[in-house]
Amino acid sequence: MDTAAPSFRAATPDDVPVLVGLIESAYRGAASREGWTTEADILEGQRTDAEGVLAVIEGADSRLTVVESGGETVACCQLEHRGDHAYFGMFAVRPALQGAGLGRLVLAEAERFARDEWDVAELHMTVISVREDLIAWYVRRGYQRTGQTSPFPYGEERFGLPTRDDLEFELLTKKLV
């Protein structure tokens, strides 16, 4: 990544192949181990697919943000407008760039967009509960652990192939006003 500030824009269908590659590289397989957000120890298989990414891009109440620097896609995130709050997901930073502050910038831009463009008061996200390091990163950025959990979709290969049987999602929230 160059030293220029990253730029943010809404994804288009033409971005799908690059975004799928970015998301996969940040979470699965050998490439993901270069960064700290890897899920390779708890999930195998795919993290997303072209159909899932395109559905977010084309969703009436969603936005998939592409983050570019030096002419390259370096990060992305999803926002979905859900009434009084927005849901944050599909967050990926190129593994070689993780730990240098880019993720904080992307999260801050997502919060700004949700607050200023959609006028929502809160951002919600779900994180796999055994990802204590990732949850701690969000807590340091003002997110609250709610204790509310939802089951991991075991048996649905499009979400990955779990290597353990204790996975669930925990809801984290942050007030934006």
Phi and psi restraints in degrees (value plus and minus 20) as a CYANA .aco file:
   2 ASP   PHI     -98.6   -58.6
   2 ASP   PSI     158.1   198.1
   3 THR   PHI    -102.9   -62.9
   3 THR   PSI     -27.2    12.8
   4 ALA   PHI     -88.8   -48.8
   4 ALA   PSI     131.7   171.7
   5 ALA   PHI     -83.1   -43.1
   5 ALA   PSI     121.9   161.9
   6 PRO   PHI     -87.9   -47.9
   6 PRO   PSI     134.7   174.7
   7 SER   PHI    -128.5   -88.5
   7 SER   PSI     133.1   173.1
   8 PHE   PHI    -143.2  -103.2
   8 PHE   PSI     117.0   157.0
   9 ARG   PHI    -172.6  -132.6
   9 ARG   PSI     140.5   180.5
  10 ALA   PHI     -92.2   -52.2
  10 ALA   PSI     118.1   158.1
  11 ALA   PHI     -90.3   -50.3
  11 ALA   PSI     134.2   174.2
  12 THR   PHI    -142.1  -102.1
  12 THR   PSI     146.2   186.2
  13 PRO   PHI     -74.6   -34.6
  13 PRO   PSI     -49.7    -9.7
  14 ASP   PHI     -84.7   -44.7
  14 ASP   PSI     -41.0    -1.0
  15 ASP   PHI    -101.3   -61.3
  15 ASP   PSI     -31.9     8.1
  16 VAL   PHI     -72.7   -32.7
  16 VAL   PSI     -72.6   -32.6
  17 PRO   PHI     -79.3   -39.3
  17 PRO   PSI     -62.0   -22.0
  18 VAL   PHI     -86.1   -46.1
  18 VAL   PSI     -60.8   -20.8
  19 LEU   PHI     -87.8   -47.8
  19 LEU   PSI     -60.8   -20.8
  20 VAL   PHI     -79.9   -39.9
  20 VAL   PSI     -65.0   -25.0
  21 GLY   PHI     -81.7   -41.7
  21 GLY   PSI     -62.1   -22.1
  22 LEU   PHI     -82.5   -42.5
  22 LEU   PSI     -69.4   -29.4
  23 ILE   PHI     -82.6   -42.6
  23 ILE   PSI     -64.9   -24.9
  24 GLU   PHI     -80.9   -40.9
  24 GLU   PSI     -63.3   -23.3
  25 SER   PHI     -86.8   -46.8
  25 SER   PSI     -47.9    -7.9
  26 ALA   PHI     -99.2   -59.2
  26 ALA   PSI     -41.0    -1.0
  27 TYR   PHI    -143.2  -103.2
  27 TYR   PSI     -48.1    -8.1
  28 ARG   PHI    -148.4  -108.4
  28 ARG   PSI     134.4   174.4
  29 GLY   PHI      56.4    96.4
  29 GLY   PSI    -198.0  -158.0
  30 ALA   PHI     -81.4   -41.4
  30 ALA   PSI     -60.0   -20.0
  31 ALA   PHI     -79.6   -39.6
  31 ALA   PSI     -53.7   -13.7
  32 SER   PHI     -86.6   -46.6
  32 SER   PSI     -43.2    -3.2
  33 ARG   PHI     -92.1   -52.1
  33 ARG   PSI     -30.1     9.9
  34 GLU   PHI     -91.4   -51.4
  34 GLU   PSI     -47.1    -7.1
  35 GLY   PHI    -125.1   -85.1
  35 GLY   PSI    -195.1  -155.1
  36 TRP   PHI    -125.3   -85.3
  36 TRP   PSI     -22.3    17.7
  37 THR   PHI    -112.3   -72.3
  37 THR   PSI     -13.4    26.6
  38 THR   PHI     -74.8   -34.8
  38 THR   PSI     122.3   162.3
  39 GLU   PHI    -130.7   -90.7
  39 GLU   PSI      -9.7    30.3
  40 ALA   PHI     -80.1   -40.1
  40 ALA   PSI     -43.2    -3.2
  41 ASP   PHI    -102.0   -62.0
  41 ASP   PSI     -36.1     3.9
  42 ILE   PHI    -138.9   -98.9
  42 ILE   PSI     -36.9     3.1
  43 LEU   PHI    -162.0  -122.0
  43 LEU   PSI     117.1   157.1
  44 GLU   PHI    -132.3   -92.3
  44 GLU   PSI    -200.0  -160.0
  45 GLY   PHI      59.1    99.1
  45 GLY   PSI    -181.0  -141.0
  46 GLN   PHI    -104.0   -64.0
  46 GLN   PSI     136.0   176.0
  47 ARG   PHI    -118.4   -78.4
  47 ARG   PSI     -55.2   -15.2
  48 THR   PHI    -175.3  -135.3
  48 THR   PSI     158.4   198.4
  49 ASP   PHI    -165.1  -125.1
  49 ASP   PSI     152.1   192.1
  50 ALA   PHI     -79.0   -39.0
  50 ALA   PSI     -59.5   -19.5
  51 GLU   PHI     -84.0   -44.0
  51 GLU   PSI     -62.0   -22.0
  52 GLY   PHI     -85.8   -45.8
  52 GLY   PSI     -61.3   -21.3
  53 VAL   PHI     -87.3   -47.3
  53 VAL   PSI     -64.1   -24.1
  54 LEU   PHI     -82.3   -42.3
  54 LEU   PSI     -58.2   -18.2
  55 ALA   PHI     -81.1   -41.1
  55 ALA   PSI     -58.4   -18.4
  56 VAL   PHI     -87.6   -47.6
  56 VAL   PSI     -64.1   -24.1
  57 ILE   PHI     -80.2   -40.2
  57 ILE   PSI     -61.3   -21.3
  58 GLU   PHI    -110.7   -70.7
  58 GLU   PSI     -24.2    15.8
  59 GLY   PHI     -85.2   -45.2
  59 GLY   PSI     116.3   156.3
  60 ALA   PHI     -82.3   -42.3
  60 ALA   PSI     -54.6   -14.6
  61 ASP   PHI    -131.0   -91.0
  61 ASP   PSI       5.9    45.9
  62 SER   PHI    -153.4  -113.4
  62 SER   PSI     142.6   182.6
  63 ARG   PHI    -163.5  -123.5
  63 ARG   PSI     110.8   150.8
  64 LEU   PHI    -128.7   -88.7
  64 LEU   PSI      95.7   135.7
  65 THR   PHI    -113.0   -73.0
  65 THR   PSI     111.1   151.1
  66 VAL   PHI    -118.9   -78.9
  66 VAL   PSI     113.4   153.4
  67 VAL   PHI    -132.5   -92.5
  67 VAL   PSI     103.6   143.6
  68 GLU   PHI    -140.6  -100.6
  68 GLU   PSI     128.6   168.6
  69 SER   PHI    -170.9  -130.9
  69 SER   PSI     113.2   153.2
  70 GLY   PHI      40.1    80.1
  70 GLY   PSI      10.0    50.0
  71 GLY   PHI      58.0    98.0
  71 GLY   PSI     -12.5    27.5
  72 GLU   PHI    -140.8  -100.8
  72 GLU   PSI     129.0   169.0
  73 THR   PHI     -97.5   -57.5
  73 THR   PSI     101.5   141.5
  74 VAL   PHI    -138.0   -98.0
  74 VAL   PSI     -33.9     6.1
  75 ALA   PHI    -184.5  -144.5
  75 ALA   PSI     148.1   188.1
  76 CYS   PHI    -179.1  -139.1
  76 CYS   PSI     143.6   183.6
  77 CYS   PHI    -180.6  -140.6
  77 CYS   PSI     135.1   175.1
  78 GLN   PHI    -127.4   -87.4
  78 GLN   PSI     121.5   161.5
  79 LEU   PHI    -147.4  -107.4
  79 LEU   PSI     118.1   158.1
  80 GLU   PHI    -147.0  -107.0
  80 GLU   PSI     104.4   144.4
  81 HIS   PHI     -98.5   -58.5
  81 HIS   PSI      99.5   139.5
  82 ARG   PHI    -147.2  -107.2
  82 ARG   PSI      41.8    81.8
  83 GLY   PHI      54.4    94.4
  83 GLY   PSI    -132.6   -92.6
  84 ASP   PHI    -104.2   -64.2
  84 ASP   PSI     -21.9    18.1
  85 HIS   PHI    -160.5  -120.5
  85 HIS   PSI     148.3   188.3
  86 ALA   PHI    -140.2  -100.2
  86 ALA   PSI     127.9   167.9
  87 TYR   PHI    -119.9   -79.9
  87 TYR   PSI     114.4   154.4
  88 PHE   PHI    -129.4   -89.4
  88 PHE   PSI     110.0   150.0
  89 GLY   PHI    -181.6  -141.6
  89 GLY   PSI    -188.8  -148.8
  90 MET   PHI      25.8    65.8
  90 MET   PSI      21.1    61.1
  91 PHE   PHI    -107.8   -67.8
  91 PHE   PSI     102.2   142.2
  92 ALA   PHI    -164.4  -124.4
  92 ALA   PSI     118.4   158.4
  93 VAL   PHI    -145.1  -105.1
  93 VAL   PSI     115.7   155.7
  94 ARG   PHI     -69.9   -29.9
  94 ARG   PSI     109.5   149.5
  95 PRO   PHI     -72.1   -32.1
  95 PRO   PSI     -60.7   -20.7
  96 ALA   PHI     -86.7   -46.7
  96 ALA   PSI     -36.7     3.3
  97 LEU   PHI    -122.5   -82.5
  97 LEU   PSI     -23.1    16.9
  98 GLN   PHI     -89.2   -49.2
  98 GLN   PSI     125.4   165.4
  99 GLY   PHI      68.4   108.4
  99 GLY   PSI     -16.2    23.8
 100 ALA   PHI    -130.6   -90.6
 100 ALA   PSI     -13.4    26.6
 101 GLY   PHI      82.7   122.7
 101 GLY   PSI     -29.0    11.0
 102 LEU   PHI     -83.6   -43.6
 102 LEU   PSI     -62.3   -22.3
 103 GLY   PHI     -78.2   -38.2
 103 GLY   PSI     -61.0   -21.0
 104 ARG   PHI     -80.7   -40.7
 104 ARG   PSI     -61.3   -21.3
 105 LEU   PHI     -84.3   -44.3
 105 LEU   PSI     -62.3   -22.3
 106 VAL   PHI     -85.0   -45.0
 106 VAL   PSI     -65.7   -25.7
 107 LEU   PHI     -81.6   -41.6
 107 LEU   PSI     -63.3   -23.3
 108 ALA   PHI     -82.2   -42.2
 108 ALA   PSI     -59.9   -19.9
 109 GLU   PHI     -87.1   -47.1
 109 GLU   PSI     -59.5   -19.5
 110 ALA   PHI     -81.8   -41.8
 110 ALA   PSI     -63.5   -23.5
 111 GLU   PHI     -82.5   -42.5
 111 GLU   PSI     -64.1   -24.1
 112 ARG   PHI     -81.7   -41.7
 112 ARG   PSI     -66.5   -26.5
 113 PHE   PHI     -81.2   -41.2
 113 PHE   PSI     -68.6   -28.6
 114 ALA   PHI     -79.8   -39.8
 114 ALA   PSI     -62.4   -22.4
 115 ARG   PHI     -91.5   -51.5
 115 ARG   PSI     -70.8   -30.8
 116 ASP   PHI    -103.2   -63.2
 116 ASP   PSI     -56.2   -16.2
 117 GLU   PHI    -111.2   -71.2
 117 GLU   PSI     -54.6   -14.6
 118 TRP   PHI    -127.1   -87.1
 118 TRP   PSI     -27.8    12.2
 119 ASP   PHI      35.9    75.9
 119 ASP   PSI      23.4    63.4
 120 VAL   PHI    -117.9   -77.9
 120 VAL   PSI     131.8   171.8
 121 ALA   PHI    -114.0   -74.0
 121 ALA   PSI     -32.3     7.7
 122 GLU   PHI    -170.7  -130.7
 122 GLU   PSI     127.6   167.6
 123 LEU   PHI    -132.0   -92.0
 123 LEU   PSI     115.0   155.0
 124 HIS   PHI    -137.5   -97.5
 124 HIS   PSI     130.9   170.9
 125 MET   PHI    -174.0  -134.0
 125 MET   PSI     140.4   180.4
 126 THR   PHI    -140.5  -100.5
 126 THR   PSI     120.4   160.4
 127 VAL   PHI    -151.0  -111.0
 127 VAL   PSI     120.5   160.5
 128 ILE   PHI     -80.5   -40.5
 128 ILE   PSI     104.1   144.1
 129 SER   PHI     -81.4   -41.4
 129 SER   PSI     -45.4    -5.4
 130 VAL   PHI     -99.4   -59.4
 130 VAL   PSI     -23.3    16.7
 131 ARG   PHI    -107.0   -67.0
 131 ARG   PSI      42.0    82.0
 132 GLU   PHI     -77.5   -37.5
 132 GLU   PSI     -57.2   -17.2
 133 ASP   PHI     -84.9   -44.9
 133 ASP   PSI     -59.8   -19.8
 134 LEU   PHI     -91.2   -51.2
 134 LEU   PSI     -63.0   -23.0
 135 ILE   PHI     -79.5   -39.5
 135 ILE   PSI     -62.8   -22.8
 136 ALA   PHI     -81.5   -41.5
 136 ALA   PSI     -57.7   -17.7
 137 TRP   PHI     -81.0   -41.0
 137 TRP   PSI     -64.5   -24.5
 138 TYR   PHI     -87.8   -47.8
 138 TYR   PSI     -59.7   -19.7
 139 VAL   PHI     -80.2   -40.2
 139 VAL   PSI     -60.5   -20.5
 140 ARG   PHI     -83.6   -43.6
 140 ARG   PSI     -38.7     1.3
 141 ARG   PHI    -121.1   -81.1
 141 ARG   PSI      -3.7    36.3
 142 GLY   PHI      77.0   117.0
 142 GLY   PSI     -16.3    23.7
 143 TYR   PHI    -101.3   -61.3
 143 TYR   PSI     126.9   166.9
 144 GLN   PHI    -127.7   -87.7
 144 GLN   PSI     115.8   155.8
 145 ARG   PHI     -96.9   -56.9
 145 ARG   PSI     108.7   148.7
 146 THR   PHI    -114.8   -74.8
 146 THR   PSI     -39.6     0.4
 147 GLY   PHI      60.1   100.1
 147 GLY   PSI     -27.2    12.8
 148 GLN   PHI     -99.8   -59.8
 148 GLN   PSI     108.9   148.9
 149 THR   PHI    -143.8  -103.8
 149 THR   PSI     138.4   178.4
 150 SER   PHI    -155.6  -115.6
 150 SER   PSI     131.7   171.7
 151 PRO   PHI     -89.8   -49.8
 151 PRO   PSI     128.2   168.2
 152 PHE   PHI     -93.6   -53.6
 152 PHE   PSI     121.9   161.9
 153 PRO   PHI     -98.9   -58.9
 153 PRO   PSI      48.3    88.3
 154 TYR   PHI     -76.6   -36.6
 154 TYR   PSI     120.0   160.0
 155 GLY   PHI      69.9   109.9
 155 GLY   PSI     -29.0    11.0
 156 GLU   PHI    -123.4   -83.4
 156 GLU   PSI      73.4   113.4
 157 GLU   PHI     -79.1   -39.1
 157 GLU   PSI     -41.9    -1.9
 158 ARG   PHI     -87.3   -47.3
 158 ARG   PSI     -33.7     6.3
 159 PHE   PHI    -119.1   -79.1
 159 PHE   PSI     -20.6    19.4
 160 GLY   PHI      91.8   131.8
 160 GLY   PSI     149.5   189.5
 161 LEU   PHI    -132.1   -92.1
 161 LEU   PSI      83.2   123.2
 162 PRO   PHI     -83.2   -43.2
 162 PRO   PSI     123.1   163.1
 163 THR   PHI    -122.6   -82.6
 163 THR   PSI     -15.8    24.2
 164 ARG   PHI    -167.4  -127.4
 164 ARG   PSI     143.6   183.6
 165 ASP   PHI    -127.6   -87.6
 165 ASP   PSI      -5.4    34.6
 166 ASP   PHI    -135.8   -95.8
 166 ASP   PSI       5.6    45.6
 167 LEU   PHI    -104.8   -64.8
 167 LEU   PSI     118.7   158.7
 168 GLU   PHI    -175.1  -135.1
 168 GLU   PSI     145.8   185.8
 169 PHE   PHI    -121.4   -81.4
 169 PHE   PSI     120.1   160.1
 170 GLU   PHI    -131.4   -91.4
 170 GLU   PSI     116.1   156.1
 171 LEU   PHI    -101.4   -61.4
 171 LEU   PSI     108.1   148.1
 172 LEU   PHI    -136.8   -96.8
 172 LEU   PSI     124.0   164.0
 173 THR   PHI    -155.6  -115.6
 173 THR   PSI     137.1   177.1
 174 LYS   PHI    -166.5  -126.5
 174 LYS   PSI     111.2   151.2
 175 LYS   PHI     -92.2   -52.2
 175 LYS   PSI     115.3   155.3
 176 LEU   PHI    -124.1   -84.1
 176 LEU   PSI     -25.5    14.5
